[in-house]
Amino acid sequence: MRADDVVVTGLGATTPLGGDVAATWEAMLAGRSGVRALTEEWARSLPVRIAAPAAVEPAAVLDRVRLRRLDRAEALALIAAGQAWRDAGLDGGGADPDRLAVSFGSGIGGVQTLLGQDDILETAGARRVSPHTPIMIMPNGPAAQIGVAFGARAGVHSMASACATGAESVALARDLLRTGRADVVLAGGVEAAIAPLPIAAFAAMKAMSTRNHEPERASRPWDMARDGFVVGEGAGALVLERAAHAAARGARPYARIVGAGISSDGYDMVLPHPEGEGARRAILAALRDAGLSGVDVAHVNAHATSTPSGDLAELAALRAAVGEHAVLTATKSMTGHLLGAAGAVESVVTVLAVHHGVVPPTVNLDEPDGLLGMDVATDKPRYFDIPVALNNSFGFGGHNVALLIAR
C-alpha cells in the first residue's frame, strides 16, 4: 500500500435491512428482504403500496427535540455519518477540523418536510409553518448538518446526481484527498422519499414494481418477471483518508478506493443508452484511473434496479468493459432502490465484500433473463478471494459513476 492511497477507515449505514452496518450486512448475507407493504392510510389509493423503509426509526437513535429540526433525510444522514465516524476511531480525536471535509448528497432532499409543511400551510395558514423549514428542505441540508455536527472546516460538498449521488460523493471525496484539500472526508448519500407524491410520480412513469401482493419478492433484478424498482430509504457513510494519515493515527483500513470513473449519456432523461454506452465509458475511466484492466475485476455490485431496460443496458456495458468472468450481485433485490443513497450503501457493501472475501446473494432471481449470461451469486453468499471489485451507480439524466475498490 502506498502512502497516498485513499483508504476506507470507517463505515456507517442505516437501511431497510438494519439500523447499522453489522445488522445490514448480516441480513444481506442471509438473503433477507427489507421490502414490506405500506399500511399507512395515505398509501391505500396508490397503485404501488410497497416500499423498503428504514428498519430502525431515527427517533430510536436521535433525541426527539433535535429531530423536530431535522428532515428525515438529514436525520438518517447524521446517524450513518456518526457510525462511520466512531468506526474510524475519530470520536476521540485524530481529525484536524481545518483538514476535515464532507462530501454527502441526496437525490431528492427534504421532500417529506416540503410536503408536510405545505399541508400545514394549506390547512392551518402561514403562521403555523415551521421557521426551521428552509434548513430542512434545502438540498445541501444533510451535508451541512454533518459538517456542523463534526466541525468540518475544509469544505462541505453536496452532490445531487439522482441515483448516482452516493457514488459520486465518494468519488469527489477521493479527489479531495488526492489533491490535498483535506486529510479526512466523511462521504456518502441519503434518501428519505417514501411519501405519497414521489411514489405516485414514479408509479405514473411505470418505473416501479406493482407486485403489491408479495412485497419481499417485488425487487427482482435480471429476472424475467421483473417489472420495476421498489423505492427504499436509508443512508450510507464512509470515512476516507490517505493511507499515510490513517497509519499515523493507527487506524485500520477496510479497503482502498483505487479508481473512479464518471460519465454522462447525453441520451435521455430517463432511459439509459440501450447498449450501456455511457456506463461502459464510466467503467473504463475507472479502470484507467486505477491502472487496471477488466480482467482484474473479480466482483461487481451492479446497479441493477430491476427495471426491464436498465438491467440489460448495464449488462451490455459490463460485457464490453469488464468481460463475463466477474461474479455479479444485485443487493437492491433486498434493500430496494435507495435512490441517492444507493451508491453509498452499495459502496459500504462492496468494501465489506472485498474485506471479508464474500459476495452477498441476489434474491428473487427465479427465472434469469435469457440475455443475462453472466455468473450471479444467487440464494446464498459466494465466498472467494476478491482483490478488486466494481460498484456501479447510474441515475436519471444519464449520470454514470463507477468505483473500483481493492484490498
TORKOL-4160 file (C-alpha; in steps of 0.2 Angstrom, whole numbers, padded with zeros to 4 digits, m for minus):
407
<pt num="1" X="0000" Y="0000" Z="0000"/>
<pt num="2" X="0007" Y="0017" Z="m0005"/>
<pt num="3" X="0006" Y="0032" Z="0007"/>
<pt num="4" X="m0005" Y="0042" Z="m0005"/>
<pt num="5" X="m0018" Y="0028" Z="m0007"/>
<pt num="6" X="m0035" Y="0033" Z="m0002"/>
<pt num="7" X="m0042" Y="0020" Z="0011"/>
<pt num="8" X="m0059" Y="0017" Z="0019"/>
<pt num="9" X="m0057" Y="0018" Z="0038"/>
<pt num="10" X="m0075" Y="0020" Z="0044"/>
<pt num="11" X="m0092" Y="0013" Z="0038"/>
<pt num="12" X="m0109" Y="0018" Z="0043"/>
<pt num="13" X="m0127" Y="0013" Z="0037"/>
<pt num="14" X="m0145" Y="0014" Z="0041"/>
<pt num="15" X="m0155" Y="0004" Z="0029"/>
<pt num="16" X="m0171" Y="m0006" Z="0026"/>
<pt num="17" X="m0161" Y="m0022" Z="0032"/>
<pt num="18" X="m0154" Y="m0014" Z="0049"/>
<pt num="19" X="m0150" Y="0001" Z="0059"/>
<pt num="20" X="m0131" Y="m0001" Z="0057"/>
<pt num="21" X="m0118" Y="m0009" Z="0046"/>
<pt num="22" X="m0117" Y="m0025" Z="0056"/>
<pt num="23" X="m0136" Y="m0028" Z="0055"/>
<pt num="24" X="m0137" Y="m0023" Z="0037"/>
<pt num="25" X="m0123" Y="m0035" Z="0032"/>
<pt num="26" X="m0130" Y="m0050" Z="0042"/>
<pt num="27" X="m0147" Y="m0048" Z="0034"/>
<pt num="28" X="m0139" Y="m0046" Z="0017"/>
<pt num="29" X="m0129" Y="m0062" Z="0019"/>
<pt num="30" X="m0144" Y="m0071" Z="0025"/>
<pt num="31" X="m0154" Y="m0065" Z="0009"/>
<pt num="32" X="m0167" Y="m0056" Z="0019"/>
<pt num="33" X="m0178" Y="m0043" Z="0010"/>
<pt num="34" X="m0182" Y="m0026" Z="0018"/>
<pt num="35" X="m0197" Y="m0023" Z="0007"/>
<pt num="36" X="m0214" Y="m0023" Z="0015"/>
<pt num="37" X="m0232" Y="m0017" Z="0012"/>
<pt num="38" X="m0237" Y="0001" Z="0016"/>
<pt num="39" X="m0251" Y="0000" Z="0028"/>
<pt num="40" X="m0252" Y="0019" Z="0031"/>
<pt num="41" X="m0269" Y="0027" Z="0026"/>
<pt num="42" X="m0261" Y="0038" Z="0013"/>
<pt num="43" X="m0255" Y="0023" Z="0003"/>
<pt num="44" X="m0272" Y="0015" Z="0001"/>
<pt num="45" X="m0276" Y="0024" Z="m0015"/>
<pt num="46" X="m0259" Y="0022" Z="m0024"/>
<pt num="47" X="m0256" Y="0009" Z="m0037"/>
<pt num="48" X="m0240" Y="0005" Z="m0028"/>
<pt num="49" X="m0242" Y="0000" Z="m0010"/>
<pt num="50" X="m0225" Y="m0007" Z="m0006"/>
<pt num="51" X="m0208" Y="0001" Z="m0001"/>
<pt num="52" X="m0192" Y="m0003" Z="0009"/>
<pt num="53" X="m0192" Y="0009" Z="0024"/>
<pt num="54" X="m0178" Y="0011" Z="0036"/>
<pt num="55" X="m0178" Y="m0004" Z="0048"/>
<pt num="56" X="m0174" Y="0007" Z="0063"/>
<pt num="57" X="m0183" Y="0024" Z="0065"/>
<pt num="58" X="m0172" Y="0039" Z="0068"/>
<pt num="59" X="m0182" Y="0043" Z="0084"/>
<pt num="60" X="m0174" Y="0027" Z="0092"/>
<pt num="61" X="m0157" Y="0034" Z="0089"/>
<pt num="62" X="m0158" Y="0053" Z="0090"/>
<pt num="63" X="m0166" Y="0065" Z="0103"/>
<pt num="64" X="m0184" Y="0069" Z="0099"/>
<pt num="65" X="m0181" Y="0088" Z="0102"/>
<pt num="66" X="m0167" Y="0088" Z="0089"/>
<pt num="67" X="m0177" Y="0078" Z="0077"/>
<pt num="68" X="m0190" Y="0092" Z="0076"/>
<pt num="69" X="m0177" Y="0102" Z="0067"/>
<pt num="70" X="m0171" Y="0089" Z="0055"/>
<pt num="71" X="m0179" Y="0082" Z="0039"/>
<pt num="72" X="m0180" Y="0063" Z="0039"/>
<pt num="73" X="m0166" Y="0063" Z="0026"/>
<pt num="74" X="m0155" Y="0074" Z="0037"/>
<pt num="75" X="m0158" Y="0063" Z="0052"/>
<pt num="76" X="m0154" Y="0047" Z="0043"/>
<pt num="77" X="m0138" Y="0055" Z="0036"/>
<pt num="78" X="m0132" Y="0060" Z="0054"/>
<pt num="79" X="m0135" Y="0043" Z="0060"/>
<pt num="80" X="m0125" Y="0034" Z="0047"/>
<pt num="81" X="m0111" Y="0048" Z="0047"/>
<pt num="82" X="m0110" Y="0046" Z="0066"/>
<pt num="83" X="m0107" Y="0027" Z="0065"/>
<pt num="84" X="m0094" Y="0029" Z="0052"/>
<pt num="85" X="m0085" Y="0042" Z="0062"/>
<pt num="86" X="m0085" Y="0031" Z="0078"/>
<pt num="87" X="m0080" Y="0016" Z="0067"/>
<pt num="88" X="m0065" Y="0025" Z="0061"/>
<pt num="89" X="m0060" Y="0029" Z="0079"/>
<pt num="90" X="m0062" Y="0048" Z="0076"/>
<pt num="91" X="m0073" Y="0051" Z="0091"/>
<pt num="92" X="m0058" Y="0053" Z="0102"/>
<pt num="93" X="m0049" Y="0064" Z="0090"/>
<pt num="94" X="m0037" Y="0062" Z="0076"/>
<pt num="95" X="m0045" Y="0074" Z="0063"/>
<pt num="96" X="m0040" Y="0092" Z="0062"/>
<pt num="97" X="m0056" Y="0102" Z="0058"/>
<pt num="98" X="m0047" Y="0113" Z="0046"/>
<pt num="99" X="m0042" Y="0097" Z="0036"/>
<pt num="100" X="m0059" Y="0088" Z="0038"/>
<pt num="101" X="m0071" Y="0089" Z="0023"/>
<pt num="102" X="m0089" Y="0082" Z="0020"/>
<pt num="103" X="m0095" Y="0075" Z="0003"/>
<pt num="104" X="m0113" Y="0069" Z="0005"/>
<pt num="105" X="m0128" Y="0070" Z="m0006"/>
<pt num="106" X="m0146" Y="0067" Z="m0009"/>
<pt num="107" X="m0155" Y="0064" Z="m0025"/>
<pt num="108" X="m0172" Y="0072" Z="m0019"/>
<pt num="109" X="m0168" Y="0081" Z="m0002"/>
<pt num="110" X="m0180" Y="0086" Z="0011"/>
<pt num="111" X="m0196" Y="0081" Z="0002"/>
<pt num="112" X="m0205" Y="0075" Z="0017"/>
<pt num="113" X="m0203" Y="0092" Z="0026"/>
<pt num="114" X="m0208" Y="0101" Z="0010"/>
<pt num="115" X="m0224" Y="0091" Z="0008"/>
<pt num="116" X="m0228" Y="0091" Z="0026"/>
<pt num="117" X="m0226" Y="0110" Z="0028"/>
<pt num="118" X="m0236" Y="0113" Z="0013"/>
<pt num="119" X="m0250" Y="0103" Z="0020"/>
<pt num="120" X="m0249" Y="0114" Z="0036"/>
<pt num="121" X="m0249" Y="0130" Z="0025"/>
<pt num="122" X="m0264" Y="0124" Z="0016"/>
<pt num="123" X="m0274" Y="0119" Z="0031"/>
<pt num="124" X="m0268" Y="0130" Z="0046"/>
<pt num="125" X="m0261" Y="0145" Z="0037"/>
<pt num="126" X="m0244" Y="0153" Z="0036"/>
<pt num="127" X="m0241" Y="0157" Z="0054"/>
<pt num="128" X="m0241" Y="0138" Z="0058"/>
<pt num="129" X="m0226" Y="0134" Z="0046"/>
<pt num="130" X="m0211" Y="0130" Z="0055"/>
<pt num="131" X="m0196" Y="0143" Z="0054"/>
<pt num="132" X="m0184" Y="0128" Z="0053"/>
<pt num="133" X="m0192" Y="0123" Z="0036"/>
<pt num="134" X="m0179" Y="0132" Z="0025"/>
<pt num="135" X="m0165" Y="0122" Z="0033"/>
<pt num="136" X="m0174" Y="0106" Z="0032"/>
<pt num="137" X="m0179" Y="0107" Z="0014"/>
<pt num="138" X="m0163" Y="0114" Z="0006"/>
<pt num="139" X="m0154" Y="0101" Z="m0005"/>
<pt num="140" X="m0137" Y="0103" Z="0005"/>
<pt num="141" X="m0146" Y="0100" Z="0022"/>
<pt num="142" X="m0139" Y="0083" Z="0025"/>
<pt num="143" X="m0121" Y="0088" Z="0021"/>
<pt num="144" X="m0122" Y="0104" Z="0030"/>
<pt num="145" X="m0129" Y="0095" Z="0046"/>
<pt num="146" X="m0115" Y="0083" Z="0045"/>
<pt num="147" X="m0102" Y="0097" Z="0043"/>
<pt num="148" X="m0109" Y="0106" Z="0058"/>
<pt num="149" X="m0110" Y="0090" Z="0069"/>
<pt num="150" X="m0092" Y="0086" Z="0066"/>
<pt num="151" X="m0085" Y="0103" Z="0064"/>
<pt num="152" X="m0079" Y="0101" Z="0046"/>
<pt num="153" X="m0070" Y="0116" Z="0040"/>
<pt num="154" X="m0061" Y="0110" Z="0024"/>
<pt num="155" X="m0077" Y="0111" Z="0014"/>
<pt num="156" X="m0094" Y="0104" Z="0014"/>
<pt num="157" X="m0100" Y="0097" Z="m0003"/>
<pt num="158" X="m0117" Y="0092" Z="m0008"/>
<pt num="159" X="m0119" Y="0081" Z="m0023"/>
<pt num="160" X="m0135" Y="0079" Z="m0032"/>
<pt num="161" X="m0135" Y="0067" Z="m0047"/>
<pt num="162" X="m0150" Y="0056" Z="m0045"/>
<pt num="163" X="m0147" Y="0038" Z="m0041"/>
<pt num="164" X="m0128" Y="0040" Z="m0044"/>
<pt num="165" X="m0127" Y="0053" Z="m0030"/>
<pt num="166" X="m0120" Y="0042" Z="m0016"/>
<pt num="167" X="m0106" Y="0035" Z="m0028"/>
<pt num="168" X="m0102" Y="0052" Z="m0035"/>
<pt num="169" X="m0100" Y="0059" Z="m0017"/>
<pt num="170" X="m0087" Y="0045" Z="m0014"/>
<pt num="171" X="m0078" Y="0049" Z="m0030"/>
<pt num="172" X="m0077" Y="0068" Z="m0025"/>
<pt num="173" X="m0071" Y="0063" Z="m0008"/>
<pt num="174" X="m0057" Y="0054" Z="m0016"/>
<pt num="175" X="m0052" Y="0069" Z="m0027"/>
<pt num="176" X="m0052" Y="0080" Z="m0011"/>
<pt num="177" X="m0039" Y="0069" Z="m0003"/>
<pt num="178" X="m0029" Y="0066" Z="m0019"/>
<pt num="179" X="m0027" Y="0085" Z="m0022"/>
<pt num="180" X="m0023" Y="0088" Z="m0004"/>
<pt num="181" X="m0038" Y="0099" Z="0000"/>
<pt num="182" X="m0042" Y="0088" Z="0015"/>
<pt num="183" X="m0034" Y="0074" Z="0026"/>
<pt num="184" X="m0051" Y="0066" Z="0031"/>
<pt num="185" X="m0068" Y="0066" Z="0022"/>
<pt num="186" X="m0085" Y="0060" Z="0028"/>
<pt num="187" X="m0093" Y="0054" Z="0012"/>
<pt num="188" X="m0110" Y="0046" Z="0007"/>
<pt num="189" X="m0128" Y="0048" Z="0002"/>
<pt num="190" X="m0145" Y="0048" Z="0009"/>
<pt num="191" X="m0163" Y="0047" Z="0004"/>
<pt num="192" X="m0180" Y="0048" Z="0013"/>
<pt num="193" X="m0193" Y="0049" Z="m0001"/>
<pt num="194" X="m0206" Y="0036" Z="0004"/>
<pt num="195" X="m0221" Y="0048" Z="0003"/>
<pt num="196" X="m0237" Y="0049" Z="m0007"/>
<pt num="197" X="m0231" Y="0061" Z="m0021"/>
<pt num="198" X="m0214" Y="0053" Z="m0025"/>
<pt num="199" X="m0222" Y="0036" Z="m0025"/>
<pt num="200" X="m0237" Y="0042" Z="m0036"/>
<pt num="201" X="m0225" Y="0050" Z="m0048"/>
<pt num="202" X="m0213" Y="0035" Z="m0050"/>
<pt num="203" X="m0228" Y="0024" Z="m0052"/>
<pt num="204" X="m0235" Y="0036" Z="m0066"/>
<pt num="205" X="m0219" Y="0034" Z="m0075"/>
<pt num="206" X="m0222" Y="0015" Z="m0074"/>
<pt num="207" X="m0204" Y="0013" Z="m0066"/>
<pt num="208" X="m0210" Y="0004" Z="m0050"/>
<pt num="209" X="m0215" Y="m0014" Z="m0047"/>
<pt num="210" X="m0233" Y="m0016" Z="m0044"/>
<pt num="211" X="m0231" Y="m0033" Z="m0035"/>
<pt num="212" X="m0241" Y="m0027" Z="m0020"/>
<pt num="213" X="m0247" Y="m0045" Z="m0015"/>
<pt num="214" X="m0229" Y="m0051" Z="m0011"/>
<pt num="215" X="m0218" Y="m0036" Z="m0007"/>
<pt num="216" X="m0202" Y="m0046" Z="m0002"/>
<pt num="217" X="m0202" Y="m0053" Z="m0020"/>
<pt num="218" X="m0205" Y="m0037" Z="m0029"/>
<pt num="219" X="m0187" Y="m0032" Z="m0032"/>
<pt num="220" X="m0180" Y="m0045" Z="m0044"/>
<pt num="221" X="m0165" Y="m0039" Z="m0054"/>
<pt num="222" X="m0162" Y="m0049" Z="m0070"/>
<pt num="223" X="m0177" Y="m0060" Z="m0068"/>
<pt num="224" X="m0189" Y="m0062" Z="m0082"/>
<pt num="225" X="m0204" Y="m0057" Z="m0071"/>
<pt num="226" X="m0196" Y="m0040" Z="m0066"/>
<pt num="227" X="m0207" Y="m0026" Z="m0068"/>
<pt num="228" X="m0199" Y="m0011" Z="m0060"/>
<pt num="229" X="m0189" Y="m0005" Z="m0044"/>
<pt num="230" X="m0195" Y="m0004" Z="m0026"/>
<pt num="231" X="m0191" Y="0013" Z="m0018"/>
<pt num="232" X="m0181" Y="0012" Z="m0002"/>
<pt num="233" X="m0174" Y="0024" Z="0011"/>
<pt num="234" X="m0158" Y="0025" Z="0021"/>
<pt num="235" X="m0141" Y="0032" Z="0021"/>
<pt num="236" X="m0123" Y="0025" Z="0019"/>
<pt num="237" X="m0107" Y="0034" Z="0025"/>
<pt num="238" X="m0088" Y="0031" Z="0023"/>
<pt num="239" X="m0073" Y="0039" Z="0031"/>
<pt num="240" X="m0060" Y="0041" Z="0018"/>
<pt num="241" X="m0042" Y="0047" Z="0021"/>
<pt num="242" X="m0025" Y="0044" Z="0014"/>
<pt num="243" X="m0015" Y="0029" Z="0019"/>
<pt num="244" X="m0001" Y="0039" Z="0027"/>
<pt num="245" X="m0014" Y="0049" Z="0038"/>
<pt num="246" X="m0023" Y="0033" Z="0043"/>
<pt num="247" X="m0006" Y="0024" Z="0048"/>
<pt num="248" X="m0001" Y="0039" Z="0058"/>
<pt num="249" X="m0016" Y="0038" Z="0069"/>
<pt num="250" X="m0016" Y="0019" Z="0070"/>
<pt num="251" X="m0032" Y="0017" Z="0060"/>
<pt num="252" X="m0037" Y="0001" Z="0052"/>
<pt num="253" X="m0041" Y="0002" Z="0033"/>
<pt num="254" X="m0055" Y="m0009" Z="0027"/>
<pt num="255" X="m0050" Y="m0007" Z="0008"/>
<pt num="256" X="m0044" Y="0006" Z="m0004"/>
<pt num="257" X="m0054" Y="0016" Z="m0017"/>
<pt num="258" X="m0042" Y="0014" Z="m0032"/>
<pt num="259" X="m0052" Y="0021" Z="m0046"/>
<pt num="260" X="m0067" Y="0032" Z="m0050"/>
<pt num="261" X="m0075" Y="0035" Z="m0067"/>
<pt num="262" X="m0089" Y="0047" Z="m0071"/>
<pt num="263" X="m0098" Y="0050" Z="m0087"/>
<pt num="264" X="m0115" Y="0055" Z="m0094"/>
<pt num="265" X="m0126" Y="0048" Z="m0108"/>
<pt num="266" X="m0132" Y="0064" Z="m0116"/>
<pt num="267" X="m0146" Y="0052" Z="m0122"/>
<pt num="268" X="m0162" Y="0053" Z="m0112"/>
<pt num="269" X="m0168" Y="0060" Z="m0096"/>
<pt num="270" X="m0175" Y="0043" Z="m0090"/>
<pt num="271" X="m0169" Y="0029" Z="m0101"/>
<pt num="272" X="m0151" Y="0023" Z="m0101"/>
<pt num="273" X="m0142" Y="0021" Z="m0118"/>
<pt num="274" X="m0148" Y="0004" Z="m0124"/>
<pt num="275" X="m0131" Y="m0003" Z="m0126"/>
<pt num="276" X="m0125" Y="0005" Z="m0110"/>
<pt num="277" X="m0113" Y="0016" Z="m0119"/>
<pt num="278" X="m0111" Y="0029" Z="m0105"/>
<pt num="279" X="m0110" Y="0016" Z="m0092"/>
<pt num="280" X="m0096" Y="0007" Z="m0102"/>
<pt num="281" X="m0086" Y="0024" Z="m0103"/>
<pt num="282" X="m0088" Y="0026" Z="m0084"/>
<pt num="283" X="m0081" Y="0009" Z="m0080"/>
<pt num="284" X="m0067" Y="0011" Z="m0092"/>
<pt num="285" X="m0062" Y="0028" Z="m0085"/>
<pt num="286" X="m0062" Y="0020" Z="m0068"/>
<pt num="287" X="m0050" Y="0006" Z="m0074"/>
<pt num="288" X="m0039" Y="0018" Z="m0082"/>
<pt num="289" X="m0039" Y="0028" Z="m0066"/>
<pt num="290" X="m0033" Y="0013" Z="m0056"/>
<pt num="291" X="m0021" Y="0007" Z="m0069"/>
<pt num="292" X="m0031" Y="m0009" Z="m0071"/>
<pt num="293" X="m0040" Y="m0019" Z="m0084"/>
<pt num="294" X="m0057" Y="m0028" Z="m0085"/>
<pt num="295" X="m0049" Y="m0045" Z="m0081"/>
<pt num="296" X="m0043" Y="m0038" Z="m0064"/>
<pt num="297" X="m0061" Y="m0036" Z="m0058"/>
<pt num="298" X="m0067" Y="m0051" Z="m0048"/>
<pt num="299" X="m0084" Y="m0045" Z="m0042"/>
<pt num="300" X="m0097" Y="m0032" Z="m0047"/>
<pt num="301" X="m0110" Y="m0025" Z="m0036"/>
<pt num="302" X="m0122" Y="m0020" Z="m0050"/>
<pt num="303" X="m0133" Y="m0005" Z="m0051"/>
<pt num="304" X="m0147" Y="m0017" Z="m0057"/>
<pt num="305" X="m0163" Y="m0009" Z="m0051"/>
<pt num="306" X="m0175" Y="m0022" Z="m0058"/>
<pt num="307" X="m0181" Y="m0012" Z="m0072"/>
<pt num="308" X="m0183" Y="m0021" Z="m0089"/>
<pt num="309" X="m0172" Y="m0009" Z="m0099"/>
<pt num="310" X="m0159" Y="m0003" Z="m0086"/>
<pt num="311" X="m0154" Y="m0021" Z="m0081"/>
<pt num="312" X="m0149" Y="m0026" Z="m0099"/>
<pt num="313" X="m0141" Y="m0009" Z="m0103"/>
<pt num="314" X="m0129" Y="m0012" Z="m0088"/>
<pt num="315" X="m0125" Y="m0030" Z="m0093"/>
<pt num="316" X="m0120" Y="m0024" Z="m0111"/>
<pt num="317" X="m0108" Y="m0011" Z="m0103"/>
<pt num="318" X="m0101" Y="m0024" Z="m0091"/>
<pt num="319" X="m0098" Y="m0036" Z="m0106"/>
<pt num="320" X="m0089" Y="m0023" Z="m0116"/>
<pt num="321" X="m0078" Y="m0015" Z="m0102"/>
<pt num="322" X="m0075" Y="m0030" Z="m0090"/>
<pt num="323" X="m0080" Y="m0046" Z="m0098"/>
<pt num="324" X="m0090" Y="m0060" Z="m0092"/>
<pt num="325" X="m0079" Y="m0068" Z="m0079"/>
<pt num="326" X="m0084" Y="m0057" Z="m0064"/>
<pt num="327" X="m0096" Y="m0063" Z="m0051"/>
<pt num="328" X="m0111" Y="m0051" Z="m0050"/>
<pt num="329" X="m0123" Y="m0047" Z="m0036"/>
<pt num="330" X="m0138" Y="m0035" Z="m0035"/>
<pt num="331" X="m0141" Y="m0030" Z="m0017"/>
<pt num="332" X="m0156" Y="m0020" Z="m0022"/>
<pt num="333" X="m0165" Y="m0036" Z="m0023"/>
<pt num="334" X="m0165" Y="m0035" Z="m0004"/>
<pt num="335" X="m0164" Y="m0016" Z="0000"/>
<pt num="336" X="m0175" Y="m0010" Z="m0014"/>
<pt num="337" X="m0168" Y="0006" Z="m0023"/>
<pt num="338" X="m0162" Y="0019" Z="m0011"/>
<pt num="339" X="m0161" Y="0032" Z="m0024"/>
<pt num="340" X="m0147" Y="0045" Z="m0019"/>
<pt num="341" X="m0141" Y="0034" Z="m0005"/>
<pt num="342" X="m0140" Y="0018" Z="m0016"/>
<pt num="343" X="m0122" Y="0021" Z="m0022"/>
<pt num="344" X="m0116" Y="0025" Z="m0004"/>
<pt num="345" X="m0124" Y="0010" Z="0004"/>
<pt num="346" X="m0118" Y="m0001" Z="m0010"/>
<pt num="347" X="m0100" Y="0006" Z="m0008"/>
<pt num="348" X="m0101" Y="0001" Z="0010"/>
<pt num="349" X="m0107" Y="m0017" Z="0005"/>
<pt num="350" X="m0093" Y="m0018" Z="m0009"/>
<pt num="351" X="m0080" Y="m0013" Z="0004"/>
<pt num="352" X="m0086" Y="m0027" Z="0015"/>
<pt num="353" X="m0086" Y="m0039" Z="0001"/>
<pt num="354" X="m0068" Y="m0036" Z="m0003"/>
<pt num="355" X="m0063" Y="m0035" Z="0015"/>
<pt num="356" X="m0071" Y="m0052" Z="0020"/>
<pt num="357" X="m0070" Y="m0061" Z="0003"/>
<pt num="358" X="m0088" Y="m0064" Z="0001"/>
<pt num="359" X="m0102" Y="m0059" Z="m0011"/>
<pt num="360" X="m0119" Y="m0056" Z="m0004"/>
<pt num="361" X="m0133" Y="m0066" Z="m0014"/>
<pt num="362" X="m0145" Y="m0059" Z="m0026"/>
<pt num="363" X="m0163" Y="m0064" Z="m0021"/>
<pt num="364" X="m0179" Y="m0067" Z="m0031"/>
<pt num="365" X="m0169" Y="m0072" Z="m0047"/>
<pt num="366" X="m0180" Y="m0087" Z="m0051"/>
<pt num="367" X="m0180" Y="m0086" Z="m0070"/>
<pt num="368" X="m0165" Y="m0077" Z="m0076"/>
<pt num="369" X="m0167" Y="m0066" Z="m0091"/>
<pt num="370" X="m0160" Y="m0076" Z="m0106"/>
<pt num="371" X="m0149" Y="m0061" Z="m0110"/>
<pt num="372" X="m0141" Y="m0062" Z="m0093"/>
<pt num="373" X="m0127" Y="m0074" Z="m0097"/>
<pt num="374" X="m0116" Y="m0070" Z="m0083"/>
<pt num="375" X="m0111" Y="m0078" Z="m0066"/>
<pt num="376" X="m0123" Y="m0071" Z="m0052"/>
<pt num="377" X="m0122" Y="m0076" Z="m0034"/>
<pt num="378" X="m0139" Y="m0081" Z="m0030"/>
<pt num="379" X="m0148" Y="m0088" Z="m0015"/>
<pt num="380" X="m0133" Y="m0089" Z="m0004"/>
<pt num="381" X="m0116" Y="m0079" Z="m0001"/>
<pt num="382" X="m0102" Y="m0084" Z="m0013"/>
<pt num="383" X="m0085" Y="m0085" Z="m0003"/>
<pt num="384" X="m0069" Y="m0082" Z="m0013"/>
<pt num="385" X="m0054" Y="m0070" Z="m0014"/>
<pt num="386" X="m0059" Y="m0053" Z="m0021"/>
<pt num="387" X="m0043" Y="m0042" Z="m0025"/>
<pt num="388" X="m0054" Y="m0029" Z="m0034"/>
<pt num="389" X="m0072" Y="m0026" Z="m0035"/>
<pt num="390" X="m0083" Y="m0014" Z="m0045"/>
<pt num="391" X="m0098" Y="m0004" Z="m0039"/>
<pt num="392" X="m0109" Y="0004" Z="m0052"/>
<pt num="393" X="m0122" Y="0018" Z="m0050"/>
<pt num="394" X="m0132" Y="0026" Z="m0063"/>
<pt num="395" X="m0146" Y="0040" Z="m0062"/>
<pt num="396" X="m0159" Y="0048" Z="m0071"/>
<pt num="397" X="m0152" Y="0061" Z="m0083"/>
<pt num="398" X="m0139" Y="0049" Z="m0089"/>
<pt num="399" X="m0127" Y="0051" Z="m0074"/>
<pt num="400" X="m0115" Y="0036" Z="m0073"/>
<pt num="401" X="m0102" Y="0033" Z="m0059"/>
<pt num="402" X="m0091" Y="0018" Z="m0057"/>
<pt num="403" X="m0080" Y="0015" Z="m0042"/>
<pt num="404" X="m0066" Y="0002" Z="m0040"/>
<pt num="405" X="m0062" Y="m0005" Z="m0023"/>
<pt num="406" X="m0047" Y="m0015" Z="m0019"/>
<pt num="407" X="m0040" Y="m0025" Z="m0004"/>
